[in-house]
Amino acid sequence: GEGGSGEPGGSPLRCAAGFRRHSGKKSGGVSAMYKRAVLVFGLLAIVLGFAILVRTAYEGGGAVGFAFGALFIVLGAARLYLLRKTS
């Protein structure tokens, strides 16, 4: 009606694509999908870091390869730590 919010019967707001803006499935302000994505990318960074380390060692070593491998492992571990700390 006039002067109202334009929501018939108080239904949830929808964006242009028809999806609800707020699903109500948030825990502590962070959605479950976001947490899952952080978990997957954190684990992927750790696996990639180990792969870089193994490949660098197989090729005979190199400071840059070992440094990048270690940094990827630390990056992944830090993401998982922060995810757990905020949960």
N, C-alpha and C positions, 0 to 999 in steps of 0.2 A: 504494500500500500504506500501511500504518500507519506513522506516524513520518516519512513522505516528504512531498514538497512537493505531492502531489496531481496531479502532472503525469505522465500515462502515458507511459513511455518517454522522458521528457525533452523532450516537445514544447513549443513556445513557448507562453507565457501568452496567454490570450485574454480580452478584456473581455466584458461581458455581451452586446454586440451581435455578437460573433463575430469581431471584427477583432483582428489581432495587435497587441499593445501596442508592440512594438519591431520595426520592419520591417527594421532592419539597413542601411538605405539612408541613412545619415547621413554627412555630411562635416564634420568639425570640430564635431560636436554640433548642427548646424543642418540640418534636413531640406530636401530639394530642393523640396518643396512650399512650405515657408515662404519660401525664397529667391525662388521664382517669384512668390509673392504680394507680397513686398516690392518686387520689380522692377516688377510691374504697377502697384501703388499709387504707387510713386515716379514712374513715367512718367505716370500719370494725373494726379498732382498738378502736374507740370510743364506738361502740356497744358492743364489747367484754369487754371493761373496765366497762361499766355499768352492763353487765351480771355478771362479777366477783364481783362487789360491791353488787349487789342484792343477789347473792348466798352466799357471805360472811356474809351479814346481816342475811339471812335466817338461816344459820348454827350457829348463835350465835355470830358472830364477830370474829375478829382476826386481829392483826396489819398487818400481812403479806398480807392477802387477800385484806384489804382496801388499802394498799400501792400499790400492783400490779394493782388493779382496777383503782386507781387514776393515776398511771403512764401510763397505756394504754390510758386513756382518754387524758392525756396531750400529749402523743406521737401522737395520731390521730389529735388532735387540732393543734399541731405544724406543722404537715405535711400539713394540709389544709391551715394554715396561710402562710407557705412558698410557697405553690403552688399559692395562690392568689397574694402574693407579687411579685413572678417572672413572673406572667402573664401580 
